[in-house]
Every structure is written in structure tokens, then in C-alpha cells.
Amino acid sequence: MKLLKTCLSLFIISLLLASCKEVIDKRKDEPQKKQIDATAFNSFAKNVNAQDFKTLIDANTGLILDVRTSQEYYKGHIPGAINVDWKNQTEFTTKIKALAKDKTVLVYCHSGHRSGLATLFLKEHGYEKIYNLESGIVGWKADNFDVEK
């Protein structure tokens, strides 16, 4: 009887181990989600504060993209900014494809997160000169720079 219990226990353990290996093997084939590495991010887009962003705008350096929703944009945006809603990927992709890739692109959102994701997208689609307003419009307003409605 003791031998039967031992054999049955070993059999169950073998089944469990085999099923775990199968799950691990399946996960190897799944596509991995992209993680934004801060070091990699800095290699293709430059994070700048509100003062440096303003300096770039004043130098007429390039296109200003506001990647917030249209509702956020109409509540107040940086003068001269084009609204390209990051949350609407179809519209975002269409509008981005229409922009010149040789231009400098200045990107901002509410606080810097969506614009960070948008800069990754821009880089993957051939844009080279990208600046991200690290504090978003929140930082812009905190430094008392103009906002238009």
C-alpha cells in the first residue's frame, strides 16, 4: 500500500511539472510588451523643461504637437500647437504620416507621459529630431508661459 501511494504521488508530481514546462514554453512564443527604457528614450528624444521648450519655440525650430485629446486642447494649448490626439491611434497615425520627417518635432501632453509614448512612435516612423516637454502643459503653465484657447 505504501509503495502504491509513493508511485501515485510521483506520478502526480510528474504531471504537474510537465504542465508547468508547457506553460513556460508557450510564454516564450508570446510577443513581449515594449518597455520604455529611460536610457533608450534619451537616445532618440530629448526631454526638456518648459524654459528650453519655449526657447525652441521662439527659435521657430519646428512643429509643436499637442498629443492630448481635443477637449484638453480646447481648454488651453501652447500657441501654434497642432492637436494630434495620442488616444485616437487611427487619427494620430494619419496626421503623423502627413508631417515632414526632416522637421524638428516638439511634443507635449498634460504631464509628459503620453508625449513620451508619442516620441517613441515618432522615432519608429522615421523622425529624428524630437523634443519632449517633460512636465507637459502643467509645467508650462507653472512657469507662467502663454496658453491660448
C-alpha positions in Angstrom: 0.0 0.0 0.0 2.8 2.4 0.9 4.5 1.7 -2.5 1.3 2.4 -4.3 0.9 5.8 -2.5 4.5 6.7 -3.3 4.1 5.8 -7.0 0.9 7.7 -7.2 2.5 10.8 -5.6 5.4 10.6 -8.0 3.0 10.3 -11.0 1.0 13.4 -9.9 4.2 15.4 -9.3 5.5 14.4 -12.8 2.2 15.6 -14.4 2.4 19.0 -12.5 6.0 19.5 -13.6 5.2 18.6 -17.2 2.2 21.1 -17.3 4.4 23.9 -15.9 7.0 23.3 -18.6 4.3 23.5 -21.2 3.1 26.9 -19.9 6.6 28.3 -19.8 7.3 27.1 -23.4 4.1 28.8 -24.6 5.0 32.1 -23.0 8.4 32.1 -24.9 6.4 32.4 -28.1 4.2 35.3 -27.0 5.2 38.8 -28.1 6.7 40.8 -25.3 5.2 44.2 -24.5 7.5 47.1 -25.2 9.0 48.8 -22.2 10.4 52.3 -22.5 13.9 52.3 -21.1 14.9 55.8 -19.9 18.4 55.4 -21.4 16.9 54.3 -24.8 14.4 57.1 -24.6 17.1 59.7 -24.2 18.9 58.4 -27.2 16.2 59.4 -29.6 14.2 62.1 -27.9 15.5 64.9 -25.7 13.5 65.7 -22.6 13.5 69.4 -22.0 12.0 71.7 -19.3 9.4 74.4 -20.1 12.0 77.1 -20.4 14.0 75.1 -23.0 10.8 74.2 -24.8 9.9 77.9 -25.0 13.4 78.7 -26.3 13.0 76.1 -29.1 9.5 77.5 -30.0 10.9 81.1 -30.0 13.7 80.0 -32.3 11.0 78.7 -34.7 12.7 75.4 -34.5 9.9 73.1 -35.7 6.4 71.7 -35.4 4.6 71.8 -32.0 2.4 68.7 -31.4 -0.1 68.7 -28.6 -0.9 65.0 -28.2 -3.8 65.5 -25.7 -7.4 65.0 -26.5 -9.3 67.7 -28.4 -11.2 68.6 -25.2 -8.0 69.1 -23.4 -6.5 71.1 -26.3 -9.5 73.5 -26.5 -9.3 74.2 -22.7 -5.9 75.7 -23.5 -2.8 74.9 -25.5 0.6 76.3 -26.4 0.3 78.9 -29.1 1.0 77.4 -32.6 0.5 73.8 -31.4 -1.2 71.3 -33.7 -3.6 68.9 -31.9 -2.8 65.2 -32.7 -4.7 63.1 -30.1 -2.5 60.2 -29.0 -5.5 58.3 -27.6 -7.1 58.1 -31.1 -4.4 56.0 -32.8 -6.1 56.0 -36.2 -6.2 59.8 -36.4 -2.8 60.1 -34.8 -1.1 57.8 -37.3 -2.8 59.6 -40.3 -1.8 63.0 -39.1 1.8 62.0 -38.3 2.3 60.4 -41.7 1.4 63.8 -43.3 4.2 65.7 -41.4 7.6 66.2 -42.8 10.1 63.8 -41.3 13.1 66.2 -41.7 11.4 68.8 -39.3 12.2 69.1 -35.6 9.1 68.0 -33.6 8.3 69.5 -30.2 5.9 67.2 -28.4 3.8 67.8 -25.2 0.8 66.5 -23.4 -0.7 67.1 -19.9 2.2 65.9 -17.8 4.8 64.2 -20.1 3.6 60.5 -20.2 1.6 60.5 -23.5 4.2 62.7 -25.2 6.8 60.2 -24.1 4.9 57.4 -25.8 4.3 59.6 -28.9 8.0 60.3 -29.2 8.7 56.6 -29.3 6.1 56.3 -32.1 7.7 59.2 -34.0 11.2 57.7 -33.8 9.9 54.3 -35.0 8.3 56.1 -38.0 11.5 57.9 -39.1 11.5 61.2 -37.2 15.0 62.1 -35.9 14.8 65.5 -34.1 12.3 65.1 -31.3 11.9 67.1 -28.1 9.6 66.2 -25.3 8.3 68.7 -22.8 9.0 66.6 -19.7 6.5 68.3 -17.4 3.8 68.8 -20.1 1.4 71.7 -20.1 1.3 71.5 -16.3 4.9 72.6 -16.2 4.4 75.1 -19.0 1.6 76.8 -17.0 3.6 76.6 -13.8 6.3 78.7 -15.5 3.6 81.2 -16.5 4.1 80.8 -20.2 1.2 81.8 -22.6 -1.7 79.4 -23.3 -4.3 80.1 -25.9 -7.9 78.9 -26.2 
